[in-house]
């Protein structure tokens, strides 16, 4: 494998990044001269000062937003909007659009189910690895540990921004300019900007998973069971959170079909509590909690 391919592989498979860039500028207007249309005088000095020129903003890099875009942040924002639309189309039944209520509840359920699916695979594969180790089936223990590890990678591929894998804007520009990859394009370091508590929890899970892998290689049953047991705790917790949100969102969709928006409140409040509780542990204050149910 070439050095450039190795770099790409390491960057792609390294240890959720949340970033946002906002660039804005406004045009400045210049007043119209008083003698529009008059021939310019060539023998008299002009008292007019040259109009101030607006600073021209530097052109944005064509791939800057590619590398900083965070699929995780976009997903979280969509769920935040879904929650607001659930309130708007259920708390005021006289103006509620029940078709929209069903659609946004289904969307919330689908997104929550996506997270739950990753956590369920990680939990089950990790559990199966421990069971295989207890039975002395080290080949299966290795296979299941690898499945848990690759599922983490699959989640990263879906939700991380490219900059978290070492891509810089000029990396992609180099691909475009050369119509090739792994040439002379520049690469950057991995840029992680997720909240510190979230990064720490992910690093801890990675350490447990790699430790279990080493214990399996050594056929050390006690250490394998210890590490897989520790890994089971966060996987099970996250699975319960996301499956709970998914189930309650599906219940809201059903209530919309049954034309019972007045029953949505309890389901929504449970969803909001799950989000708020998780944010209190994993966020650093930069994220948004779901809008509160009116009166809460």
C-alpha positions, 0 to 999 in steps of 0.5 A, a space after each residue: 500500500 502506498 504512503 498516500 493510501 496508508 494516510 487515507 486509510 488511517 484518516 478514514 478509520 481513525 477514532 462525532 464531529 460538530 462544526 459550523 462556518 457562517 460567512 456573510 457580507 453585504 453590498 455597500 451603495 454609492 450615491 449617484 453623482 449630481 451631474 449625471 450625463 454631463 461631459 466631464 471637465 478636463 480643464 478644471 480640478 474636481 472636488 469630488 473624492 473617489 467613491 470608497 470601494 467596498 472590500 471584496 471578500 476573498 472567494 470561498 474555497 470551492 470545497 470548504 463546505 464539503 470538508 466542514 459539513 457535519 452530517 451529525 449536526 444536520 441530522 440533529 437539527 432536523 430532529 430539533 425541527 421535527 420536534 417543533 413541528 410536532 408541538 405545532 401540529 398537536 398542541 393546537 388541534 384547531 390549526 393542526 395539520 395531521 398529515 404533517 404531524 404524521 410525516 415529521 413523527 415518522 421522520 423523527 422515528 426514522 432518524 432515531 432508528 438509524 442511531 439505534 441500529 448502530 448501537 444494537 449491532 455494537 451491543 449484540 456483536 460485543 455480547 456475542 463475542 463475550 459468549 463465544 469467549 466463554 465457550 472457548 470459540 476464539 475464532 467467533 469471538 474475534 469475528 464478533 469483536 471485528 463486527 462491533 469495531 466495523 459498525 463503529 466505523 460505519 457510523 463514523 462514515 455516515 455522521 463524521 465530517 470529512 475534516 475528521 478524516 484528515 481531508 482538507 479543502 485542497 485535498 478534494 481540489 487536488 482530486 478535481 484538478 488532477 482527475 486522480 486520487 493519491 497523487 500530490 494533493 495535500 492532506 491535513 490533520 484530523 480535526 475533531 470538534 465534538 463536545 469534549 464529553 462526547 469525544 471522551 466517551 468515544 475514546 473510552 469505547 475505542 479503548 475497551 474494544 481494542 483491549 478486548 481484541 488484544 485479550 481475545 488474541 491472547 485467549 484471556 477469558 477473564 480480561 475479555 469478559 471484563 472489557 466486553 462487560 464494560 463496553 456493554 454498558 454504554 452500548 445498552 444505554 444508547 440503544 435504550 435512548 434511541 429505541 425509546 425515541 423511535 417508539 414514541 415518535 412512531 406512537 405520535 405518527 399513529 395518533 396523527 393517523 387516528 386523529 388524536 393530537 390531544 394525546 401527543 403531549 405525553 409522548 413528546 415530553 418523554 422524547 424531550 426528556 430523553 434528549 435533554 438528559 443525554 445532552 446534559 451528559 454528552 454536550 458542552 452547552 452548544 447544542 439545542 434541547 427540544 422545544 419545551 411542551 407548552 406550559 412545561 
